[in-house]
Amino acid sequence: MTMDQGELEAIMDAHGEHLLRMAFFYLRDREMAKDIVQDVFISFYTSANYEERGTLRAYLTKLTVNRCKDHLRSWSFRNLLITQDWVETIHTQQDPLVLNEERAELSITILKLPMKYREIVIFYYYEEYKIREIAALLELSENTVKARMVKARKILKEKLKTGDWEVLSNE
């Protein structure tokens, strides 16, 4: 697949914020998330691996998730201490998680979940993926995704006061 710079810019405009948000939820570091997303777009532009079998958004999301996981496994990340408060690093005008104070505690608690639970919650509640889509994206069985969702809800319920839990209790 070959594309010109204008096509790449259109793709970046259409999917950039989504990918940045996904990378941030994995990394909890705004600058590193930007670097990962930039790397994904450069890789996409220079690579001929993409074939239009699925949606471009799903393909770019999978690339971003994989790059984030690679980074989290890297030696340099394991030796890095994250000291900034996540609310300060994610603050943008378009981000309803930060602007909506009722969900701030919920968001912080979700970001503290272990990765295998956090990614399920983020994809399901914030990105509105279906269980089937999450399973395909993460290369897990649907039953594994469902089990992790149950465990994530249990952890969240234990850590949140009643008012915040009501956001997730309708499931």
C-alpha positions as CSV (number, residue, x, y, z in Angstrom):
1,M,0.0,0.0,0.0
2,T,1.5,3.3,-1.0
3,M,0.1,6.7,0.1
4,D,1.0,10.3,-0.2
5,Q,1.6,12.7,2.7
6,G,-1.9,14.1,2.4
7,E,-3.5,10.7,2.9
8,L,-1.2,10.1,6.0
9,E,-2.2,13.4,7.5
10,A,-5.9,12.5,7.0
11,I,-5.4,9.2,8.7
12,M,-3.5,10.9,11.6
13,D,-6.3,13.5,12.0
14,A,-8.9,10.7,12.0
15,H,-7.2,8.3,14.4
16,G,-4.5,10.3,16.3
17,E,-6.5,11.3,19.4
18,H,-7.9,7.7,19.8
19,L,-4.4,6.2,19.5
20,L,-2.9,8.8,21.9
21,R,-5.6,8.1,24.5
22,M,-5.0,4.3,24.1
23,A,-1.3,4.7,24.5
24,F,-1.7,6.9,27.6
25,F,-4.0,4.4,29.3
26,Y,-1.2,1.8,28.8
27,L,1.8,3.9,29.7
28,R,0.4,6.6,32.0
29,D,2.9,9.0,30.5
30,R,1.7,11.6,28.0
31,E,5.1,12.3,26.4
32,M,5.9,8.6,25.9
33,A,2.3,8.0,24.5
34,K,3.0,10.8,21.9
35,D,6.3,9.1,21.0
36,I,4.6,5.7,20.6
37,V,1.8,7.1,18.4
38,Q,4.3,9.0,16.3
39,D,6.3,5.8,15.9
40,V,3.1,3.9,14.9
41,F,2.3,6.4,12.2
42,I,5.9,6.4,10.9
43,S,5.9,2.6,10.8
44,F,2.5,2.6,9.1
45,Y,3.7,5.1,6.5
46,T,6.9,3.3,5.7
47,S,5.6,-0.2,5.8
48,A,3.7,-2.1,3.2
49,N,2.3,-4.7,5.7
50,Y,-1.2,-3.3,5.9
51,E,-3.8,-4.9,3.8
52,E,-7.4,-3.8,3.9
53,R,-8.9,-6.8,5.6
54,G,-10.3,-5.0,8.6
55,T,-10.8,-1.5,9.7
56,L,-7.8,0.8,9.7
57,R,-8.7,2.0,13.2
58,A,-8.5,-1.6,14.5
59,Y,-5.2,-2.1,12.8
60,L,-3.6,1.1,14.1
61,T,-5.0,0.4,17.6
62,K,-3.4,-3.1,17.6
63,L,-0.1,-1.6,16.4
64,T,-0.3,1.0,19.3
65,V,-1.2,-1.6,21.9
66,N,1.7,-3.8,20.8
67,R,4.2,-0.9,20.9
68,C,3.0,0.0,24.3
69,K,3.4,-3.5,25.6
70,D,6.8,-3.7,24.1
71,H,7.7,-0.5,25.9
72,L,6.3,-1.7,29.2
73,R,8.5,-4.8,28.9
74,S,11.6,-2.9,28.1
75,W,14.5,-2.5,30.5
76,S,14.4,1.3,30.3
77,F,10.8,1.5,31.4
78,R,11.2,-0.9,34.3
79,N,13.8,1.4,35.7
80,L,11.8,4.5,35.2
81,L,9.8,5.9,38.1
82,I,6.7,7.8,37.1
83,T,6.4,10.8,39.4
84,Q,3.8,13.0,37.7
85,D,0.2,12.9,38.7
86,W,-1.7,11.4,35.8
87,V,-4.4,14.0,35.9
88,E,-1.9,16.7,35.1
89,T,-0.4,14.8,32.3
90,I,-3.6,13.8,30.5
91,H,-5.3,17.2,30.8
92,T,-6.6,18.3,27.4
93,Q,-9.8,20.2,26.5
94,Q,-11.2,17.3,24.6
95,D,-10.7,14.7,27.3
96,P,-13.9,14.1,29.2
97,L,-12.2,11.9,31.8
98,V,-10.3,14.9,33.2
99,L,-13.0,17.5,32.7
100,N,-15.7,15.5,34.4
101,E,-14.7,15.6,38.0
102,E,-17.2,12.9,39.0
103,R,-15.2,10.4,37.0
104,A,-11.7,11.5,38.1
105,E,-11.5,9.1,41.0
106,L,-12.8,6.3,38.8
107,S,-10.3,7.1,36.1
108,I,-7.4,7.1,38.6
109,T,-8.5,3.8,40.0
110,I,-8.8,2.3,36.6
111,L,-5.3,3.4,35.8
112,K,-4.1,1.6,38.9
113,L,-5.6,-1.7,37.8
114,P,-3.1,-4.4,36.7
115,M,-2.7,-4.1,32.9
116,K,-4.6,-7.2,32.0
117,Y,-7.7,-5.8,33.7
118,R,-7.1,-2.1,32.8
119,E,-7.0,-2.8,29.1
120,I,-10.3,-4.7,29.1
121,V,-12.1,-1.9,31.1
122,I,-10.6,0.8,28.8
123,F,-11.6,-0.9,25.6
124,Y,-15.1,-1.8,26.9
125,Y,-16.2,1.3,28.7
126,Y,-14.2,4.1,27.1
127,E,-13.7,2.9,23.6
128,E,-17.0,1.0,23.5
129,Y,-15.6,-2.2,21.9
130,K,-17.7,-5.3,22.2
131,I,-16.3,-8.4,24.1
132,R,-15.8,-10.1,20.7
133,E,-13.8,-7.2,19.4
134,I,-11.6,-6.9,22.5
135,A,-10.9,-10.7,22.3
136,A,-9.8,-10.3,18.7
137,L,-7.7,-7.2,19.4
138,L,-5.9,-8.7,22.4
139,E,-5.8,-12.3,20.9
140,L,-7.7,-13.8,23.9
141,S,-10.7,-16.0,24.1
142,E,-14.1,-14.2,24.7
143,N,-14.3,-16.2,28.0
144,T,-11.0,-14.8,29.1
145,V,-12.1,-11.3,28.3
146,K,-15.4,-11.8,30.2
147,A,-13.5,-13.3,33.2
148,R,-11.1,-10.4,33.3
149,M,-14.0,-8.0,33.1
150,V,-15.7,-9.6,36.1
151,K,-12.4,-9.5,38.1
152,A,-11.8,-5.8,37.1
153,R,-15.3,-4.8,38.2
154,K,-14.8,-6.6,41.5
155,I,-11.5,-4.8,42.1
156,L,-13.0,-1.5,41.2
157,K,-16.1,-2.1,43.4
158,E,-13.8,-2.8,46.4
159,K,-11.7,0.4,45.8
160,L,-14.4,2.9,45.0
161,K,-17.1,4.4,47.1
162,T,-20.7,3.7,46.2
163,G,-21.3,6.8,44.1
164,D,-18.4,6.3,41.8
165,W,-19.2,2.6,41.4
166,E,-22.7,3.4,40.0
167,V,-21.0,4.5,36.8
168,L,-20.1,0.8,36.1
169,S,-22.9,-1.0,37.9
170,N,-25.4,-1.0,35.0
171,E,-23.6,-3.9,33.4
